[in-house]
Amino acid sequence: MLAAENKSARVNPVLRAENAGSWKEIVEPVEPFLEAVGQRLAQQINEFDPALAPYAEYALTGNGKHLRPTLVALVANSLGPVNDSHVTVAAIIEMVHLATLVHDDIMDEAEIRRGQLTLAANWGNEIAVLFGDCLFAQALKLAASFPTPEVCRAVAASTNTVCSGEILQTRHRRSFERSRREYFRVLEMKTAELFALSCEMAAFLSDATVAERSALRQFGLSFGTAYQIYDDCMDLFGTEAAAGKSLGTDLAKGKLTLPVLLAWERATPAERARLEEMIQNWQPAFMRRVSELLVRYETLPSTLEVLTQHLDAARQALLGLPGSNGRAGLMRLTDFLARQTGALGVGG
């Protein structure tokens, strides 16, 4: 959170800087790979029953961010030549991601995704939930086409983890009994897991050593965690132009992100009670009061300190890779996300 698209359009709306060229510099070397992934996804439309083709085309040819395929490409480049198996595994992971988005939109009652109506808004929840299941199944079918069962096992395990994380988050909506530790657990399961899978599978297909695979998986977990923390901050402290979506949606859905949890921890008993009441009976008018609490208790600087710690952990994981040239693209990716904290009022 995908057919071939022109290069000028592929600018990540979350990782958007004042000068988008810095993001372009990261992505430009892997553009041929991303185009190939888009084509591979478009080819999957023919794998569905012809009656399902409209849904498949709508889901598989959207204007996505391609973050996970970008990670596959950058990791593969860091270890040697990129081959067709990397394209296939990137398409598999993106299909799993797209399936989770289809289901997320149903649960969140979202009407817009990436500037267009969601699949649920177009065809209804029943069609959407069943087609999301079809996307999961097709991803696993494609994973089973590899000569080794390891790819299919890894994709299935990660899919299980992501869906389990979604269940845990849903169970804990609007509940302040949920600790920060639980917040990070869900975040790692829901978001960081597919980042880690992208890195680990790219390394596996490049015949990396066990130690290299482990280091790159850790990079994916740490970077994915930092990315989601940043996305959570954008929802509360960013602008709609920079975020590329409406703000305050997490609170509206009862999702308690790190800045809100910090405010609750630091608030007076009366403020805590009022915050809990607002979350339980959310109205858009409450956003101003919540924002005042977030500013009063300096939750943005504290949250971005945590984000920086995860980026530092991601960089540390890369130090075990051979050669500085190989890991340069991944280092630039972490540096770019770090610089975006300035857009939220804190230096990266």
Secondary structure, 3 states (H helix, E strand, C coil): CCCCCCHHHCCCCCCCCCCCHHHHHHHHHHHHHHHHHHHHHHHHHHHCCHHHHHHHHHHHCCCCCCHHHHHHHHHHHHHCCCCHHHHHHHHHHHHHHHHHHHHHHHHHCCCEECCEECHHHHHCHHHHHHHHHHHHHHHHHHHCCCCCCHHHHHHHHHHHHHHHHHHHHHHCCCCCCCCHHHHHHHHHHHHHHHHHHHHHHHHHHCCCCHHHHHHHHHHHHHHHHHHHHHHHHHHHHCCHHHHCCCCCHHHHCCCCCHHHHHHHHHCCHHHHHHHHHHHHCCCHHHHHHHHHHHHHCCHHHHHHHHHHHHHHHHHHHHCCCCCCCCCHHHHHHHHHHHHHHHHHCCCC
